[in-house]
Amino acid sequence: MEVVLEMTLPRNAESAPLVRHTLDASLRGLGVPPEVRADIALALGEACANVIQHATAGKDYEVRARMDGARCVVEVIDGGAVVSTAEGGGTGRRVWDGPPAPPGAEHGRGLQLIRACTEEVHILDRVQRNGAIVHFEKSFAG
């Protein structure tokens, strides 16, 4: 069985729990172990938080998830310009391209968390549109 979810959400803090719960319910229905579901929920929450905080131009964002018997593939797609480190005299790199945050930092560790919890993490620029796609995959085997 394959389950596909596609959601267009407002870029606000209330949308992240909705998409996490919706995806988790689907994963639970497929019999995915709780620890794997927790990793996916954490990664999804971090990707959504990044869009909500940093994709300045878009009103909405999209989440696409595809689950089969072995893995979950998630894409979080923002619809706007991403704040760059050029603001305040930085180098002009996108937020995702910066160096890893120090261990004690309160912000900036989202990508590190996504990479630690999932597999096949890719950050892609959208073709012919502003924004980015955060793509990650997680095997149900753990």
QUIKAVEN-V121378 format. One record per helix or strand of 3 or more residues. SS is the DSSP state (H for helix, E for strand). FROM is the first residue (numbers start at 1). TO is the last residue. If there is no record, write none. Layout:
SS:FROM:TO  SS:FROM:TO
This chain:
E:3:10  H:13:29  H:34:54  E:60:67  E:71:78  H:95:97  H:110:117  E:119:125  E:132:139
